[in-house]
Amino acid sequence: MRKIIISFCAAALFTASVPAETVFVTLEKDNAVAVVDPVAGALIKTVPVGQRPRGIALSQDGKTLFVATSDDDTIRMFDAETLRETGKLPSGEDPETFALSPDGKLMYVSNEDDSEVTVIDIAAQKALTKVKVGVEPEGIAVSPDNRWVISASETTNMLHWIDSKTHQIVDNTLVDPRPRAVSFTADSQQLWATSEMAGTVMVLDSAGKQIAQTIKLEVQGVSSDLIQPVGVAIDKDRRYAYVAMGPANRVAVINAQTYQVEKYLLVGQRVWNLAFSPDQKRLYTTNGVSNDISIIDLTEHKVTKSLAVGRYPWGVAVKP
């Protein structure tokens, strides 16, 4: 009986030590990925991954971590448990951001220097085609219904609507200057886009491909030239949208039904990107200049912790 009790206690202890979720953060100047246990609020380790890592995402099954190592001109693949490299994808030059198709079969990569999007077959580790877009493409997203791939061209000030079946541009939408990031709502009916230079967030109707709402971000006591929105995330029920505001050092909390800003949350310096926890009860932000991430409780819309992770955190992905 004593052995059984000891074994049970040991098993319980082991189970308790397993993180409920893991946050992966690319460290642009450390050439590494930080691995964080957000529930414990602890940095577990940092792992070298290649030169200037930025974009990051997990495969649908959570087994593979994709990291864009821009100065290596490749997307590296890692085992999400061991972080051992398992392969490379032919991303084209200077990959920064990328998006996965809903079925997990294709990857779409922004190539800023070449003004194009590279389409990759992940299983074959092969580039299928390249789509010519506007100047300096960065933000990219695939609609959850797999109808559209959106490429945001920063210098052309356009969103390009790429048919996911033909990989042809079928429409373009002129938007506010320097669009940085794009994100679809879960029902694919809306596309949200940020404008770094105008300090705005635009909500587009996917059917008409036109701007339906423009939300101006303004913070009392903060100069307008510091309000440079970048990453945007909308919860699955389209209750709230969250926008990283760059050197304004804040995240805007926007009511996604009324399009009113309800709150500005002070986070770290130069907040770039953000990601939900799997249950969408927390939000994680990467703060490039202060070298940390912020953990936000979405029940109370309150920053609960800042955690140092390394030099110039940029991208973030969350594993259940």
Secondary structure, 3 states (H helix, E strand, C coil): CHHHHHHHHHHHHHHHHCCCCEEEEEECCCCEEEEEECCCCEEEEEEECCCCEEEEEECCCCCEEEEEEHHHCEEEEEECCCCCEEEEECCCCCEEEEEECCCCCEEEEEECCCCEEEEEECCCCEEEEEEECCCCEEEEEECCCCCEEEEEECCCCEEEEEECCCCCEEEEEECCCCEEEEEECCCCCEEEEEECCCCEEEEEECCCCEEEEEEECCCCCCCHHHCCCCCEEECCCCCEEEEECECCCEEEEEECCCCCEEEEEECCCCEEEEEECCCCCEEEEEECCCCEEEEEECCCCEEEEEEECCCCEEEEEEEC
